[in-house]
């Protein structure tokens, strides 16, 4: 059994080092200004898309499309 205990201890030590490296990479990404700029750009684009889809003009277009589909199905 001493072999198993040593293997388990080595696995724990190795996984701790991997977790530390992953945490370090995550911290580097979180503090990178380029990543911040990309996230801000994606958020702004998402806001524009949401506003376009929920605008009154878009809602009217959806109603017209629904009416057309309804008429087409009745025939």
PDB file of N, H, CA, C and O in Angstrom:
ATOM      1  N   UNK A   1       0.789  -1.201   0.000  1.00  0.00           N
ATOM      2  CA  UNK A   1       0.000   0.000   0.000  1.00  0.00           C
ATOM      3  C   UNK A   1       0.839   1.276   0.000  1.00  0.00           C
ATOM      4  O   UNK A   1       0.327   2.319  -0.406  1.00  0.00           O
ATOM      5  N   UNK A   2       2.104   1.249   0.435  1.00  0.00           N
ATOM      6  H   UNK A   2       2.520   0.401   0.765  1.00  0.00           H
ATOM      7  CA  UNK A   2       2.868   2.489   0.433  1.00  0.00           C
ATOM      8  C   UNK A   2       2.980   3.087  -0.977  1.00  0.00           C
ATOM      9  O   UNK A   2       3.066   4.306  -1.129  1.00  0.00           O
ATOM     10  N   UNK A   3       2.980   2.245  -1.985  1.00  0.00           N
ATOM     11  H   UNK A   3       2.910   1.255  -1.861  1.00  0.00           H
ATOM     12  CA  UNK A   3       3.071   2.746  -3.357  1.00  0.00           C
ATOM     13  C   UNK A   3       1.848   3.563  -3.731  1.00  0.00           C
ATOM     14  O   UNK A   3       1.962   4.589  -4.401  1.00  0.00           O
ATOM     15  N   UNK A   4       0.671   3.108  -3.297  1.00  0.00           N
ATOM     16  H   UNK A   4       0.578   2.274  -2.753  1.00  0.00           H
ATOM     17  CA  UNK A   4      -0.567   3.819  -3.609  1.00  0.00           C
ATOM     18  C   UNK A   4      -0.624   5.177  -2.920  1.00  0.00           C
ATOM     19  O   UNK A   4      -1.084   6.154  -3.509  1.00  0.00           O
ATOM     20  N   UNK A   5      -0.166   5.241  -1.694  1.00  0.00           N
ATOM     21  H   UNK A   5       0.208   4.447  -1.214  1.00  0.00           H
ATOM     22  CA  UNK A   5      -0.174   6.499  -0.959  1.00  0.00           C
ATOM     23  C   UNK A   5       0.762   7.503  -1.630  1.00  0.00           C
ATOM     24  O   UNK A   5       0.440   8.686  -1.737  1.00  0.00           O
ATOM     25  N   UNK A   6       1.915   7.026  -2.079  1.00  0.00           N
ATOM     26  H   UNK A   6       2.176   6.065  -1.992  1.00  0.00           H
ATOM     27  CA  UNK A   6       2.854   7.920  -2.761  1.00  0.00           C
ATOM     28  C   UNK A   6       2.278   8.422  -4.079  1.00  0.00           C
ATOM     29  O   UNK A   6       2.451   9.584  -4.446  1.00  0.00           O
ATOM     30  N   UNK A   7       1.582   7.518  -4.790  1.00  0.00           N
ATOM     31  H   UNK A   7       1.441   6.574  -4.491  1.00  0.00           H
ATOM     32  CA  UNK A   7       0.958   7.915  -6.057  1.00  0.00           C
ATOM     33  C   UNK A   7      -0.129   8.957  -5.809  1.00  0.00           C
ATOM     34  O   UNK A   7      -0.246   9.933  -6.551  1.00  0.00           O
ATOM     35  N   UNK A   8      -0.913   8.746  -4.772  1.00  0.00           N
ATOM     36  H   UNK A   8      -0.818   7.954  -4.170  1.00  0.00           H
ATOM     37  CA  UNK A   8      -1.983   9.687  -4.450  1.00  0.00           C
ATOM     38  C   UNK A   8      -1.406  11.053  -4.070  1.00  0.00           C
ATOM     39  O   UNK A   8      -1.923  12.089  -4.487  1.00  0.00           O
ATOM     40  N   UNK A   9      -0.337  11.044  -3.280  1.00  0.00           N
ATOM     41  H   UNK A   9       0.083  10.202  -2.942  1.00  0.00           H
ATOM     42  CA  UNK A   9       0.294  12.305  -2.887  1.00  0.00           C
ATOM     43  C   UNK A   9       0.868  13.024  -4.110  1.00  0.00           C
ATOM     44  O   UNK A   9       0.768  14.247  -4.217  1.00  0.00           O
ATOM     45  N   UNK A  10       1.461  12.275  -5.019  1.00  0.00           N
ATOM     46  H   UNK A  10       1.543  11.282  -4.932  1.00  0.00           H
ATOM     47  CA  UNK A  10       2.020  12.869  -6.240  1.00  0.00           C
ATOM     48  C   UNK A  10       0.908  13.451  -7.112  1.00  0.00           C
ATOM     49  O   UNK A  10       1.071  14.519  -7.701  1.00  0.00           O
ATOM     50  N   UNK A  11      -0.216  12.750  -7.192  1.00  0.00           N
ATOM     51  H   UNK A  11      -0.348  11.882  -6.714  1.00  0.00           H
ATOM     52  CA  UNK A  11      -1.343  13.248  -7.978  1.00  0.00           C
ATOM     53  C   UNK A  11      -1.895  14.546  -7.387  1.00  0.00           C
ATOM     54  O   UNK A  11      -2.207  15.486  -8.118  1.00  0.00           O
ATOM     55  N   UNK A  12      -2.012  14.587  -6.063  1.00  0.00           N
ATOM     56  H   UNK A  12      -1.758  13.823  -5.469  1.00  0.00           H
ATOM     57  CA  UNK A  12      -2.504  15.806  -5.410  1.00  0.00           C
ATOM     58  C   UNK A  12      -1.554  16.976  -5.637  1.00  0.00           C
ATOM     59  O   UNK A  12      -1.988  18.098  -5.897  1.00  0.00           O
ATOM     60  N   UNK A  13      -0.271  16.708  -5.537  1.00  0.00           N
ATOM     61  H   UNK A  13       0.081  15.797  -5.326  1.00  0.00           H
ATOM     62  CA  UNK A  13       0.719  17.758  -5.732  1.00  0.00           C
ATOM     63  C   UNK A  13       0.679  18.259  -7.174  1.00  0.00           C
ATOM     64  O   UNK A  13       0.752  19.462  -7.425  1.00  0.00           O
ATOM     65  N   UNK A  14       0.565  17.332  -8.109  1.00  0.00           N
ATOM     66  H   UNK A  14       0.506  16.355  -7.905  1.00  0.00           H
ATOM     67  CA  UNK A  14       0.519  17.681  -9.527  1.00  0.00           C
ATOM     68  C   UNK A  14      -0.755  18.469  -9.845  1.00  0.00           C
ATOM     69  O   UNK A  14      -0.704  19.455 -10.580  1.00  0.00           O
ATOM     70  N   UNK A  15      -1.890  18.042  -9.300  1.00  0.00           N
ATOM     71  H   UNK A  15      -1.932  17.241  -8.703  1.00  0.00           H
ATOM     72  CA  UNK A  15      -3.144  18.743  -9.576  1.00  0.00           C
ATOM     73  C   UNK A  15      -3.133  20.140  -8.956  1.00  0.00           C
ATOM     74  O   UNK A  15      -3.725  21.068  -9.508  1.00  0.00           O
ATOM     75  N   UNK A  16      -2.472  20.291  -7.827  1.00  0.00           N
ATOM     76  H   UNK A  16      -1.991  19.537  -7.379  1.00  0.00           H
ATOM     77  CA  UNK A  16      -2.344  21.616  -7.224  1.00  0.00           C
ATOM     78  C   UNK A  16      -1.539  22.557  -8.108  1.00  0.00           C
ATOM     79  O   UNK A  16      -1.871  23.735  -8.243  1.00  0.00           O
ATOM     80  N   UNK A  17      -0.490  22.035  -8.703  1.00  0.00           N
ATOM     81  H   UNK A  17      -0.220  21.078  -8.594  1.00  0.00           H
ATOM     82  CA  UNK A  17       0.335  22.849  -9.601  1.00  0.00           C
ATOM     83  C   UNK A  17      -0.461  23.223 -10.850  1.00  0.00           C
ATOM     84  O   UNK A  17      -0.355  24.345 -11.347  1.00  0.00           O
ATOM     85  N   UNK A  18      -1.254  22.284 -11.353  1.00  0.00           N
ATOM     86  H   UNK A  18      -1.340  21.373 -10.949  1.00  0.00           H
ATOM     87  CA  UNK A  18      -2.085  22.572 -12.529  1.00  0.00           C
ATOM     88  C   UNK A  18      -3.135  23.628 -12.201  1.00  0.00           C
ATOM     89  O   UNK A  18      -3.384  24.526 -13.005  1.00  0.00           O
ATOM     90  N   UNK A  19      -3.743  23.526 -11.040  1.00  0.00           N
ATOM     91  H   UNK A  19      -3.541  22.797 -10.387  1.00  0.00           H
ATOM     92  CA  UNK A  19      -4.752  24.509 -10.627  1.00  0.00           C
ATOM     93  C   UNK A  19      -4.129  25.891 -10.477  1.00  0.00           C
ATOM     94  O   UNK A  19      -4.732  26.896 -10.854  1.00  0.00           O
ATOM     95  N   UNK A  20      -2.934  25.935  -9.933  1.00  0.00           N
ATOM     96  H   UNK A  20      -2.444  25.118  -9.627  1.00  0.00           H
ATOM     97  CA  UNK A  20      -2.242  27.210  -9.760  1.00  0.00           C
ATOM     98  C   UNK A  20      -1.912  27.821 -11.125  1.00  0.00           C
ATOM     99  O   UNK A  20      -2.068  29.027 -11.316  1.00  0.00           O
ATOM    100  N   UNK A  21      -1.460  27.003 -12.066  1.00  0.00           N
ATOM    101  H   UNK A  21      -1.333  26.023 -11.911  1.00  0.00           H
ATOM    102  CA  UNK A  21      -1.146  27.498 -13.407  1.00  0.00           C
ATOM    103  C   UNK A  21      -2.406  27.999 -14.106  1.00  0.00           C
ATOM    104  O   UNK A  21      -2.377  29.037 -14.766  1.00  0.00           O
ATOM    105  N   UNK A  22      -3.506  27.271 -13.964  1.00  0.00           N
ATOM    106  H   UNK A  22      -3.529  26.428 -13.427  1.00  0.00           H
ATOM    107  CA  UNK A  22      -4.774  27.689 -14.575  1.00  0.00           C
ATOM    108  C   UNK A  22      -5.258  29.000 -13.962  1.00  0.00           C
ATOM    109  O   UNK A  22      -5.745  29.878 -14.674  1.00  0.00           O
ATOM    110  N   UNK A  23      -5.128  29.129 -12.671  1.00  0.00           N
ATOM    111  H   UNK A  23      -4.733  28.416 -12.093  1.00  0.00           H
ATOM    112  CA  UNK A  23      -5.510  30.372 -11.997  1.00  0.00           C
ATOM    113  C   UNK A  23      -4.665  31.544 -12.462  1.00  0.00           C
ATOM    114  O   UNK A  23      -5.168  32.655 -12.630  1.00  0.00           O
ATOM    115  N   UNK A  24      -3.405  31.298 -12.663  1.00  0.00           N
ATOM    116  H   UNK A  24      -2.997  30.395 -12.526  1.00  0.00           H
ATOM    117  CA  UNK A  24      -2.501  32.340 -13.144  1.00  0.00           C
ATOM    118  C   UNK A  24      -2.892  32.784 -14.549  1.00  0.00           C
ATOM    119  O   UNK A  24      -2.894  33.979 -14.846  1.00  0.00           O
ATOM    120  N   UNK A  25      -3.223  31.827 -15.412  1.00  0.00           N
ATOM    121  H   UNK A  25      -3.221  30.857 -15.170  1.00  0.00           H
ATOM    122  CA  UNK A  25      -3.650  32.160 -16.778  1.00  0.00           C
ATOM    123  C   UNK A  25      -4.942  32.961 -16.749  1.00  0.00           C
ATOM    124  O   UNK A  25      -5.093  33.932 -17.491  1.00  0.00           O
ATOM    125  N   UNK A  26      -5.872  32.556 -15.895  1.00  0.00           N
ATOM    126  H   UNK A  26      -5.749  31.767 -15.292  1.00  0.00           H
ATOM    127  CA  UNK A  26      -7.151  33.250 -15.772  1.00  0.00           C
ATOM    128  C   UNK A  26      -6.947  34.683 -15.293  1.00  0.00           C
ATOM    129  O   UNK A  26      -7.593  35.609 -15.782  1.00  0.00           O
ATOM    130  N   UNK A  27      -6.053  34.855 -14.343  1.00  0.00           N
ATOM    131  H   UNK A  27      -5.527  34.103 -13.945  1.00  0.00           H
ATOM    132  CA  UNK A  27      -5.759  36.203 -13.834  1.00  0.00           C
ATOM    133  C   UNK A  27      -5.145  37.059 -14.921  1.00  0.00           C
ATOM    134  O   UNK A  27      -5.489  38.233 -15.057  1.00  0.00           O
ATOM    135  N   UNK A  28      -4.232  36.479 -15.703  1.00  0.00           N
ATOM    136  H   UNK A  28      -3.953  35.525 -15.592  1.00  0.00           H
ATOM    137  CA  UNK A  28      -3.621  37.224 -16.800  1.00  0.00           C
ATOM    138  C   UNK A  28      -4.675  37.666 -17.819  1.00  0.00           C
ATOM    139  O   UNK A  28      -4.640  38.794 -18.311  1.00  0.00           O
ATOM    140  N   UNK A  29      -5.607  36.769 -18.128  1.00  0.00           N
ATOM    141  H   UNK A  29      -5.636  35.853 -17.729  1.00  0.00           H
ATOM    142  CA  UNK A  29      -6.676  37.115 -19.065  1.00  0.00           C
ATOM    143  C   UNK A  29      -7.580  38.210 -18.494  1.00  0.00           C
ATOM    144  O   UNK A  29      -7.988  39.126 -19.208  1.00  0.00           O
ATOM    145  N   UNK A  30      -7.882  38.102 -17.210  1.00  0.00           N
ATOM    146  H   UNK A  30      -7.551  37.358 -16.630  1.00  0.00           H
ATOM    147  CA  UNK A  30      -8.787  39.061 -16.577  1.00  0.00           C
ATOM    148  C   UNK A  30      -8.179  40.460 -16.506  1.00  0.00           C
ATOM    149  O   UNK A  30      -8.911  41.450 -16.503  1.00  0.00           O
ATOM    150  N   UNK A  31      -6.875  40.552 -16.450  1.00  0.00           N
ATOM    151  H   UNK A  31      -6.281  39.748 -16.452  1.00  0.00           H
ATOM    152  CA  UNK A  31      -6.223  41.853 -16.339  1.00  0.00           C
ATOM    153  C   UNK A  31      -5.706  42.374 -17.679  1.00  0.00           C
ATOM    154  O   UNK A  31      -5.116  43.453 -17.734  1.00  0.00           O
ATOM    155  N   UNK A  32      -5.920  41.619 -18.763  1.00  0.00           N
ATOM    156  H   UNK A  32      -6.399  40.742 -18.719  1.00  0.00           H
ATOM    157  CA  UNK A  32      -5.434  42.011 -20.086  1.00  0.00           C
ATOM    158  C   UNK A  32      -6.358  43.064 -20.704  1.00  0.00           C
ATOM    159  O   UNK A  32      -7.548  42.799 -20.875  1.00  0.00           O
ATOM    160  N   UNK A  33      -5.848  44.240 -21.040  1.00  0.00           N
ATOM    161  H   UNK A  33      -4.882  44.455 -20.901  1.00  0.00           H
ATOM    162  CA  UNK A  33      -6.690  45.294 -21.622  1.00  0.00           C
ATOM    163  C   UNK A  33      -7.311  44.891 -22.962  1.00  0.00           C
ATOM    164  O   UNK A  33      -8.418  45.316 -23.289  1.00  0.00           O
ATOM    165  N   UNK A  34      -6.601  44.078 -23.727  1.00  0.00           N
ATOM    166  H   UNK A  34      -5.702  43.732 -23.461  1.00  0.00           H
ATOM    167  CA  UNK A  34      -7.133  43.630 -25.025  1.00  0.00           C
ATOM    168  C   UNK A  34      -8.390  42.776 -24.837  1.00  0.00           C
ATOM    169  O   UNK A  34      -9.344  42.891 -25.607  1.00  0.00           O
ATOM    170  N   UNK A  35      -8.385  41.928 -23.820  1.00  0.00           N
ATOM    171  H   UNK A  35      -7.610  41.834 -23.195  1.00  0.00           H
ATOM    172  CA  UNK A  35      -9.554  41.094 -23.521  1.00  0.00           C
ATOM    173  C   UNK A  35     -10.715  41.981 -23.068  1.00  0.00           C
ATOM    174  O   UNK A  35     -11.865  41.735 -23.431  1.00  0.00           O
ATOM    175  N   UNK A  36     -10.416  42.996 -22.288  1.00  0.00           N
ATOM    176  H   UNK A  36      -9.482  43.196 -21.994  1.00  0.00           H
ATOM    177  CA  UNK A  36     -11.451  43.936 -21.839  1.00  0.00           C
ATOM    178  C   UNK A  36     -12.079  44.642 -23.038  1.00  0.00           C
ATOM    179  O   UNK A  36     -13.296  44.819 -23.091  1.00  0.00           O
ATOM    180  N   UNK A  37     -11.250  45.045 -23.996  1.00  0.00           N
ATOM    181  H   UNK A  37     -10.262  44.902 -23.952  1.00  0.00           H
ATOM    182  CA  UNK A  37     -11.760  45.739 -25.175  1.00  0.00           C
ATOM    183  C   UNK A  37     -12.659  44.823 -25.997  1.00  0.00           C
ATOM    184  O   UNK A  37     -13.703  45.251 -26.487  1.00  0.00           O
ATOM    185  N   UNK A  38     -12.253  43.557 -26.149  1.00  0.00           N
ATOM    186  H   UNK A  38     -11.404  43.209 -25.750  1.00  0.00           H
ATOM    187  CA  UNK A  38     -13.070  42.602 -26.906  1.00  0.00           C
ATOM    188  C   UNK A  38     -14.408  42.364 -26.212  1.00  0.00           C
ATOM    189  O   UNK A  38     -15.445  42.294 -26.871  1.00  0.00           O
ATOM    190  N   UNK A  39     -14.389  42.241 -24.903  1.00  0.00           N
ATOM    191  H   UNK A  39     -13.546  42.298 -24.367  1.00  0.00           H
ATOM    192  CA  UNK A  39     -15.624  42.015 -24.149  1.00  0.00           C
ATOM    193  C   UNK A  39     -16.550  43.222 -24.251  1.00  0.00           C
ATOM    194  O   UNK A  39     -17.762  43.062 -24.393  1.00  0.00           O
ATOM    195  N   UNK A  40     -15.989  44.422 -24.180  1.00  0.00           N
ATOM    196  H   UNK A  40     -15.005  44.552 -24.064  1.00  0.00           H
ATOM    197  CA  UNK A  40     -16.805  45.640 -24.294  1.00  0.00           C
ATOM    198  C   UNK A  40     -17.411  45.739 -25.687  1.00  0.00           C
ATOM    199  O   UNK A  40     -18.575  46.112 -25.836  1.00  0.00           O
ATOM    200  N   UNK A  41     -16.629  45.407 -26.701  1.00  0.00           N
ATOM    201  H   UNK A  41     -15.684  45.104 -26.580  1.00  0.00           H
ATOM    202  CA  UNK A  41     -17.125  45.454 -28.074  1.00  0.00           C
ATOM    203  C   UNK A  41     -18.264  44.451 -28.261  1.00  0.00           C
ATOM    204  O   UNK A  41     -19.272  44.775 -28.889  1.00  0.00           O
ATOM    205  N   UNK A  42     -18.116  43.252 -27.728  1.00  0.00           N
ATOM    206  H   UNK A  42     -17.297  42.989 -27.218  1.00  0.00           H
ATOM    207  CA  UNK A  42     -19.166  42.234 -27.842  1.00  0.00           C
ATOM    208  C   UNK A  42     -20.430  42.663 -27.103  1.00  0.00           C
ATOM    209  O   UNK A  42     -21.540  42.442 -27.588  1.00  0.00           O
ATOM    210  N   UNK A  43     -20.267  43.271 -25.943  1.00  0.00           N
ATOM    211  H   UNK A  43     -19.366  43.451 -25.549  1.00  0.00           H
ATOM    212  CA  UNK A  43     -21.431  43.735 -25.171  1.00  0.00           C
ATOM    213  C   UNK A  43     -22.155  44.859 -25.911  1.00  0.00           C
ATOM    214  O   UNK A  43     -23.385  44.884 -25.951  1.00  0.00           O
ATOM    215  N   UNK A  44     -21.407  45.777 -26.490  1.00  0.00           N
ATOM    216  H   UNK A  44     -20.407  45.757 -26.457  1.00  0.00           H
ATOM    217  CA  UNK A  44     -22.014  46.875 -27.248  1.00  0.00           C
ATOM    218  C   UNK A  44     -22.766  46.349 -28.470  1.00  0.00           C
ATOM    219  O   UNK A  44     -23.862  46.813 -28.787  1.00  0.00           O
ATOM    220  N   UNK A  45     -22.166  45.383 -29.142  1.00  0.00           N
ATOM    221  H   UNK A  45     -21.276  45.006 -28.885  1.00  0.00           H
ATOM    222  CA  UNK A  45     -22.816  44.786 -30.312  1.00  0.00           C
ATOM    223  C   UNK A  45     -24.102  44.065 -29.903  1.00  0.00           C
ATOM    224  O   UNK A  45     -25.113  44.145 -30.601  1.00  0.00           O
ATOM    225  N   UNK A  46     -24.058  43.372 -28.788  1.00  0.00           N
ATOM    226  H   UNK A  46     -23.237  43.307 -28.222  1.00  0.00           H
ATOM    227  CA  UNK A  46     -25.246  42.687 -28.278  1.00  0.00           C
ATOM    228  C   UNK A  46     -26.354  43.666 -27.938  1.00  0.00           C
ATOM    229  O   UNK A  46     -27.526  43.394 -28.198  1.00  0.00           O
ATOM    230  N   UNK A  47     -25.996  44.801 -27.359  1.00  0.00           N
ATOM    231  H   UNK A  47     -25.044  45.022 -27.148  1.00  0.00           H
ATOM    232  CA  UNK A  47     -26.994  45.831 -27.045  1.00  0.00           C
ATOM    233  C   UNK A  47     -27.649  46.359 -28.319  1.00  0.00           C
ATOM    234  O   UNK A  47     -28.867  46.528 -28.374  1.00  0.00           O
ATOM    235  N   UNK A  48     -26.836  46.617 -29.340  1.00  0.00           N
ATOM    236  H   UNK A  48     -25.846  46.479 -29.295  1.00  0.00           H
ATOM    237  CA  UNK A  48     -27.380  47.128 -30.601  1.00  0.00           C
ATOM    238  C   UNK A  48     -28.328  46.111 -31.233  1.00  0.00           C
ATOM    239  O   UNK A  48     -29.394  46.480 -31.726  1.00  0.00           O
ATOM    240  N   UNK A  49     -27.953  44.851 -31.221  1.00  0.00           N
ATOM    241  H   UNK A  49     -27.087  44.551 -30.821  1.00  0.00           H
ATOM    242  CA  UNK A  49     -28.800  43.812 -31.800  1.00  0.00           C
ATOM    243  C   UNK A  49     -30.105  43.708 -31.024  1.00  0.00           C
ATOM    244  O   UNK A  49     -31.175  43.602 -31.624  1.00  0.00           O
ATOM    245  N   UNK A  50     -30.030  43.739 -29.693  1.00  0.00           N
ATOM    246  H   UNK A  50     -29.162  43.825 -29.205  1.00  0.00           H
ATOM    247  CA  UNK A  50     -31.234  43.657 -28.863  1.00  0.00           C
ATOM    248  C   UNK A  50     -32.170  44.837 -29.143  1.00  0.00           C
ATOM    249  O   UNK A  50     -33.380  44.655 -29.277  1.00  0.00           O
ATOM    250  N   UNK A  51     -31.613  46.031 -29.230  1.00  0.00           N
ATOM    251  H   UNK A  51     -30.630  46.179 -29.121  1.00  0.00           H
ATOM    252  CA  UNK A  51     -32.431  47.211 -29.502  1.00  0.00           C
ATOM    253  C   UNK A  51     -33.079  47.138 -30.883  1.00  0.00           C
ATOM    254  O   UNK A  51     -34.223  47.557 -31.059  1.00  0.00           O
ATOM    255  N   UNK A  52     -32.341  46.601 -31.868  1.00  0.00           N
ATOM    256  H   UNK A  52     -31.412  46.261 -31.725  1.00  0.00           H
ATOM    257  CA  UNK A  52     -32.898  46.476 -33.212  1.00  0.00           C
ATOM    258  C   UNK A  52     -34.032  45.459 -33.250  1.00  0.00           C
ATOM    259  O   UNK A  52     -35.038  45.677 -33.926  1.00  0.00           O
ATOM    260  N   UNK A  53     -33.880  44.370 -32.543  1.00  0.00           N
ATOM    261  H   UNK A  53     -33.063  44.193 -31.994  1.00  0.00           H
ATOM    262  CA  UNK A  53     -34.882  43.304 -32.561  1.00  0.00           C
ATOM    263  C   UNK A  53     -36.129  43.695 -31.768  1.00  0.00           C
ATOM    264  O   UNK A  53     -37.229  43.255 -32.103  1.00  0.00           O
ATOM    265  N   UNK A  54     -35.983  44.497 -30.747  1.00  0.00           N
ATOM    266  H   UNK A  54     -35.090  44.855 -30.475  1.00  0.00           H
ATOM    267  CA  UNK A  54     -37.127  44.856 -29.904  1.00  0.00           C
ATOM    268  C   UNK A  54     -37.714  46.221 -30.252  1.00  0.00           C
ATOM    269  O   UNK A  54     -38.569  46.726 -29.525  1.00  0.00           O
ATOM    270  N   UNK A  55     -37.273  46.816 -31.336  1.00  0.00           N
ATOM    271  H   UNK A  55     -36.578  46.405 -31.927  1.00  0.00           H
ATOM    272  CA  UNK A  55     -37.786  48.126 -31.721  1.00  0.00           C
ATOM    273  C   UNK A  55     -39.229  48.004 -32.231  1.00  0.00           C
ATOM    274  O   UNK A  55     -39.631  46.934 -32.687  1.00  0.00           O
ATOM    275  N   UNK A  56     -39.993  49.070 -32.158  1.00  0.00           N
ATOM    276  H   UNK A  56     -39.665  49.939 -31.787  1.00  0.00           H
ATOM    277  CA  UNK A  56     -41.367  49.037 -32.673  1.00  0.00           C
ATOM    278  C   UNK A  56     -41.438  48.683 -34.163  1.00  0.00           C
ATOM    279  O   UNK A  56     -42.364  48.000 -34.600  1.00  0.00           O
ATOM    280  N   UNK A  57     -40.464  49.145 -34.926  1.00  0.00           N
ATOM    281  H   UNK A  57     -39.712  49.699 -34.570  1.00  0.00           H
ATOM    282  CA  UNK A  57     -40.424  48.837 -36.356  1.00  0.00           C
ATOM    283  C   UNK A  57     -40.271  47.331 -36.582  1.00  0.00           C
ATOM    284  O   UNK A  57     -40.926  46.756 -37.452  1.00  0.00           O
ATOM    285  N   UNK A  58     -39.403  46.701 -35.792  1.00  0.00           N
ATOM    286  H   UNK A  58     -38.871  47.168 -35.085  1.00  0.00           H
ATOM    287  CA  UNK A  58     -39.203  45.257 -35.905  1.00  0.00           C
ATOM    288  C   UNK A  58     -40.458  44.502 -35.477  1.00  0.00           C
ATOM    289  O   UNK A  58     -40.817  43.497 -36.090  1.00  0.00           O
ATOM    290  N   UNK A  59     -41.119  44.976 -34.439  1.00  0.00           N
ATOM    291  H   UNK A  59     -40.828  45.792 -33.941  1.00  0.00           H
ATOM    292  CA  UNK A  59     -42.347  44.327 -33.975  1.00  0.00           C
ATOM    293  C   UNK A  59     -43.425  44.374 -35.058  1.00  0.00           C
ATOM    294  O   UNK A  59     -44.146  43.399 -35.265  1.00  0.00           O
ATOM    295  N   UNK A  60     -43.530  45.503 -35.741  1.00  0.00           N
ATOM    296  H   UNK A  60     -42.944  46.296 -35.572  1.00  0.00           H
ATOM    297  CA  UNK A  60     -44.506  45.626 -36.835  1.00  0.00           C
ATOM    298  C   UNK A  60     -44.160  44.656 -37.961  1.00  0.00           C
ATOM    299  O   UNK A  60     -45.047  44.026 -38.538  1.00  0.00           O
ATOM    300  N   UNK A  61     -42.884  44.537 -38.270  1.00  0.00           N
ATOM    301  H   UNK A  61     -42.163  45.048 -37.802  1.00  0.00           H
ATOM    302  CA  UNK A  61     -42.455  43.601 -39.301  1.00  0.00           C
ATOM    303  C   UNK A  61     -42.814  42.166 -38.907  1.00  0.00           C
ATOM    304  O   UNK A  61     -43.280  41.395 -39.746  1.00  0.00           O
ATOM    305  N   UNK A  62     -42.601  41.800 -37.634  1.00  0.00           N
ATOM    306  H   UNK A  62     -42.222  42.427 -36.953  1.00  0.00           H
ATOM    307  CA  UNK A  62     -42.950  40.457 -37.166  1.00  0.00           C
ATOM    308  C   UNK A  62     -44.449  40.206 -37.308  1.00  0.00           C
ATOM    309  O   UNK A  62     -44.855  39.118 -37.716  1.00  0.00           O
ATOM    310  N   UNK A  63     -45.283  41.209 -36.975  1.00  0.00           N
ATOM    311  H   UNK A  63     -44.953  42.093 -36.644  1.00  0.00           H
ATOM    312  CA  UNK A  63     -46.740  41.069 -37.090  1.00  0.00           C
ATOM    313  C   UNK A  63     -47.145  40.853 -38.543  1.00  0.00           C
ATOM    314  O   UNK A  63     -47.984  40.005 -38.847  1.00  0.00           O
ATOM    315  N   UNK A  64     -46.539  41.630 -39.435  1.00  0.00           N
ATOM    316  H   UNK A  64     -45.857  42.319 -39.189  1.00  0.00           H
ATOM    317  CA  UNK A  64     -46.854  41.485 -40.858  1.00  0.00           C
ATOM    318  C   UNK A  64     -46.452  40.106 -41.372  1.00  0.00           C
ATOM    319  O   UNK A  64     -47.189  39.483 -42.136  1.00  0.00           O
ATOM    320  N   UNK A  65     -45.284  39.634 -40.950  1.00  0.00           N
ATOM    321  H   UNK A  65     -44.686  40.140 -40.329  1.00  0.00           H
ATOM    322  CA  UNK A  65     -44.825  38.312 -41.373  1.00  0.00           C
ATOM    323  C   UNK A  65     -45.752  37.231 -40.832  1.00  0.00           C
ATOM    324  O   UNK A  65     -46.047  36.265 -41.535  1.00  0.00           O
ATOM    325  N   UNK A  66     -46.214  37.381 -39.592  1.00  0.00           N
ATOM    326  H   UNK A  66     -45.973  38.166 -39.021  1.00  0.00           H
ATOM    327  CA  UNK A  66     -47.120  36.401 -38.998  1.00  0.00           C
ATOM    328  C   UNK A  66     -48.449  36.374 -39.744  1.00  0.00           C
ATOM    329  O   UNK A  66     -49.007  35.304 -39.985  1.00  0.00           O
ATOM    330  N   UNK A  67     -48.953  37.544 -40.108  1.00  0.00           N
ATOM    331  H   UNK A  67     -48.500  38.414 -39.912  1.00  0.00           H
ATOM    332  CA  UNK A  67     -50.209  37.610 -40.865  1.00  0.00           C
ATOM    333  C   UNK A  67     -50.051  36.944 -42.221  1.00  0.00           C
ATOM    334  O   UNK A  67     -50.936  36.205 -42.655  1.00  0.00           O
ATOM    335  N   UNK A  68     -48.950  37.193 -42.887  1.00  0.00           N
ATOM    336  H   UNK A  68     -48.231  37.793 -42.534  1.00  0.00           H
ATOM    337  CA  UNK A  68     -48.699  36.583 -44.187  1.00  0.00           C
ATOM    338  C   UNK A  68     -48.630  35.067 -44.074  1.00  0.00           C
ATOM    339  O   UNK A  68     -49.187  34.356 -44.910  1.00  0.00           O
ATOM    340  N   UNK A  69     -47.955  34.571 -43.052  1.00  0.00           N
ATOM    341  H   UNK A  69     -47.502  35.149 -42.373  1.00  0.00           H
ATOM    342  CA  UNK A  69     -47.854  33.120 -42.837  1.00  0.00           C
ATOM    343  C   UNK A  69     -49.235  32.540 -42.556  1.00  0.00           C
ATOM    344  O   UNK A  69     -49.580  31.473 -43.064  1.00  0.00           O
ATOM    345  N   UNK A  70     -50.018  33.238 -41.753  1.00  0.00           N
ATOM    346  H   UNK A  70     -49.738  34.105 -41.341  1.00  0.00           H
ATOM    347  CA  UNK A  70     -51.369  32.784 -41.409  1.00  0.00           C
ATOM    348  C   UNK A  70     -52.237  32.692 -42.668  1.00  0.00           C
ATOM    349  O   UNK A  70     -52.947  31.706 -42.868  1.00  0.00           O
ATOM    350  N   UNK A  71     -52.176  33.713 -43.504  1.00  0.00           N
ATOM    351  H   UNK A  71     -51.600  34.514 -43.341  1.00  0.00           H
ATOM    352  CA  UNK A  71     -52.958  33.727 -44.754  1.00  0.00           C
ATOM    353  C   UNK A  71     -52.521  32.600 -45.686  1.00  0.00           C
ATOM    354  O   UNK A  71     -53.349  31.944 -46.318  1.00  0.00           O
ATOM    355  N   UNK A  72     -51.222  32.389 -45.760  1.00  0.00           N
ATOM    356  H   UNK A  72     -50.549  32.922 -45.246  1.00  0.00           H
ATOM    357  CA  UNK A  72     -50.686  31.352 -46.640  1.00  0.00           C
ATOM    358  C   UNK A  72     -51.123  29.966 -46.180  1.00  0.00           C
ATOM    359  O   UNK A  72     -51.407  29.105 -47.012  1.00  0.00           O
ATOM    360  N   UNK A  73     -51.180  29.740 -44.888  1.00  0.00           N
ATOM    361  H   UNK A  73     -50.949  30.440 -44.212  1.00  0.00           H
ATOM    362  CA  UNK A  73     -51.588  28.436 -44.358  1.00  0.00           C
ATOM    363  C   UNK A  73     -53.072  28.178 -44.573  1.00  0.00           C
ATOM    364  O   UNK A  73     -53.471  27.027 -44.751  1.00  0.00           O
ATOM    365  N   UNK A  74     -53.900  29.219 -44.562  1.00  0.00           N
ATOM    366  H   UNK A  74     -53.575  30.154 -44.417  1.00  0.00           H
ATOM    367  CA  UNK A  74     -55.338  29.066 -44.732  1.00  0.00           C
ATOM    368  C   UNK A  74     -55.690  28.601 -46.142  1.00  0.00           C
ATOM    369  O   UNK A  74     -56.684  27.903 -46.337  1.00  0.00           O
ATOM    370  N   UNK A  75     -54.884  28.984 -47.114  1.00  0.00           N
ATOM    371  H   UNK A  75     -54.076  29.551 -46.955  1.00  0.00           H
ATOM    372  CA  UNK A  75     -55.159  28.614 -48.518  1.00  0.00           C
ATOM    373  C   UNK A  75     -54.950  27.182 -48.718  1.00  0.00           C
ATOM    374  O   UNK A  75     -55.129  26.681 -49.828  1.00  0.00           O
TER     375      UNK A  75
END
